[in-house]
Amino acid sequence: MKYVLAICSALLSVSAAADSKIPVHQAVELCRAEQNALRRLTCYDAISLTSATTPGVKALPSQANERAQQATVKPTTAKPAKSDDDRFGLEHKEQADADETLRVTVKNVSYTPRKELIVEFDNGQRWRQIGSDYYAIAVGQQHTIKRGVLNAFFLANDNNNRTIRIKREQ
């Protein structure tokens, strides 16, 4: 019985909001109180139809449909957007198209007092090793700088299987 009374009052409030001159903010509050999602949506739709017209003139459903058709954008010939289910698990593949590696040639090699490498490449960049692991490197060799997660960068060589973590200095 309580639900029937609530439904009736909600329906009356929707029709009252659509027919009378209730301020928009009060009509929104009435719609917000509705628990059923479909009824709440129709309540909001009724508010937008009455507020979109001039005062004293009610919008007919046919006029609302004409406005909606005019407002729609013509479809383009672009590929349809993939749904979230179709893209699940492939997010990292879409980002992999970005340039994630840089091929460089060693121009100069030096060490810090803590035996960390400082490598200058032919493109003018200077990188410092993070940590003190051994990494064989010589002037003139080709190396690859790879981007890792959380802004990490790794220096690798095709001739061996070792990598070291580096950060850019200059």
C-alpha positions in Angstrom: 0.0 0.0 0.0 2.9 2.3 0.8 4.5 1.7 -2.6 1.2 2.3 -4.5 0.8 5.6 -2.7 4.4 6.6 -3.5 3.9 5.7 -7.2 0.7 7.7 -7.4 2.3 10.7 -5.8 5.3 10.5 -8.1 3.1 10.3 -11.2 1.1 13.2 -10.0 4.2 15.2 -9.3 5.5 14.5 -12.9 2.2 15.6 -14.4 2.0 18.6 -12.1 5.6 19.6 -12.9 4.8 19.3 -16.6 1.5 21.1 -16.5 1.9 23.8 -13.9 4.5 26.6 -13.6 6.6 25.0 -10.9 10.1 26.4 -10.9 12.7 24.1 -12.5 14.7 23.6 -9.4 11.6 22.4 -7.5 10.7 20.1 -10.3 14.2 18.7 -10.3 14.0 18.0 -6.6 10.7 16.1 -7.1 12.3 14.0 -9.8 15.3 13.4 -7.7 13.1 11.9 -4.9 11.8 9.2 -7.3 13.3 5.8 -6.6 12.4 4.0 -9.9 15.0 4.8 -12.6 12.5 4.8 -15.5 10.0 7.0 -13.8 12.8 9.4 -12.7 14.0 9.6 -16.3 10.5 10.4 -17.6 10.2 13.0 -14.9 13.4 14.7 -16.0 12.3 14.5 -19.6 9.1 16.2 -18.8 11.0 19.0 -17.1 13.2 19.6 -20.1 10.3 19.7 -22.5 8.5 22.3 -20.5 11.5 24.4 -19.8 12.7 24.3 -23.4 9.5 26.1 -24.6 8.4 29.6 -24.1 6.3 30.3 -21.0 2.6 29.5 -21.5 3.2 27.3 -24.6 3.5 23.5 -24.2 5.7 21.5 -26.4 4.0 18.7 -28.3 5.7 15.4 -28.6 6.0 15.8 -32.4 7.8 19.2 -31.9 10.1 17.5 -29.5 10.9 14.8 -32.0 11.6 17.3 -34.7 14.0 19.2 -32.4 15.7 15.9 -31.6 16.1 15.0 -35.3 17.5 18.4 -36.1 20.0 18.2 -33.2 21.3 14.8 -34.3 24.6 14.8 -36.1 24.9 13.0 -39.5 26.9 9.8 -39.1 30.3 9.8 -40.7 32.0 7.0 -42.6 34.6 6.6 -39.8 35.0 3.2 -38.1 32.4 2.5 -35.4 33.8 2.9 -31.9 34.6 -0.3 -30.2 32.7 -1.1 -27.1 34.5 -1.6 -23.7 34.1 -5.4 -24.0 35.8 -5.5 -27.4 38.8 -3.4 -26.1 39.2 -5.4 -22.8 42.8 -6.5 -22.5 44.0 -4.6 -25.5 44.5 -1.2 -23.9 48.2 -1.6 -23.6 48.4 -2.5 -27.3 46.8 0.8 -28.3 49.4 2.7 -26.3 52.3 0.6 -27.7 52.0 2.5 -31.0 53.8 5.4 -29.4 57.6 5.6 -29.8 58.8 3.6 -26.8 62.5 3.0 -27.8 65.3 5.1 -29.0 68.3 3.8 -30.9 71.5 5.7 -30.0 75.3 5.4 -30.5 77.7 5.9 -27.6 79.9 9.0 -27.9 81.5 9.1 -24.5 81.6 7.0 -21.3 82.6 8.1 -17.8 82.0 7.0 -14.2 80.9 8.7 -11.0 82.8 8.2 -7.8 80.2 5.6 -6.9 81.0 3.7 -10.1 77.8 4.6 -11.8 77.9 5.0 -15.6 77.5 8.4 -17.3 76.9 7.9 -21.0 76.8 10.6 -23.6 75.2 9.6 -26.9 75.7 11.0 -30.4 72.4 12.9 -30.3 73.7 15.0 -27.4 71.8 13.3 -24.6 73.5 12.4 -21.4 72.2 9.6 -19.2 73.3 8.4 -15.7 73.0 4.9 -14.4 70.8 4.2 -11.4 72.5 1.7 -9.2 75.9 0.2 -9.5 75.5 -3.0 -11.5 78.1 -3.8 -14.1 77.3 -3.0 -17.7 79.8 -3.5 -20.5 79.7 -0.5 -22.8 82.2 1.0 -25.3 82.4 4.1 -27.4 80.8 3.5 -30.9 78.4 0.8 -29.8 74.7 0.9 -30.7 72.4 0.8 -27.7 68.6 1.0 -27.1 66.9 3.2 -24.5 63.5 1.6 -23.6 60.7 3.3 -21.7 59.5 1.3 -18.7 56.6 1.8 -16.4 56.4 4.7 -13.9 58.7 6.9 -16.0 61.6 4.4 -15.8 64.1 4.1 -18.6 66.4 1.1 -19.4 69.6 0.9 -21.4 70.0 -2.3 -23.4 72.3 -3.7 -26.1 71.4 -6.2 -28.8 74.7 -8.1 -28.2 73.9 -9.2 -24.6 71.0 -9.8 -22.4 71.7 -7.2 -19.8 69.8 -4.0 -19.1 70.4 -1.2 -16.6 68.1 1.4 -15.3 69.1 5.0 -16.3 67.8 8.5 -15.9 68.4 11.5 -18.2 70.7 14.2 -17.0 70.9 16.5 -20.0 
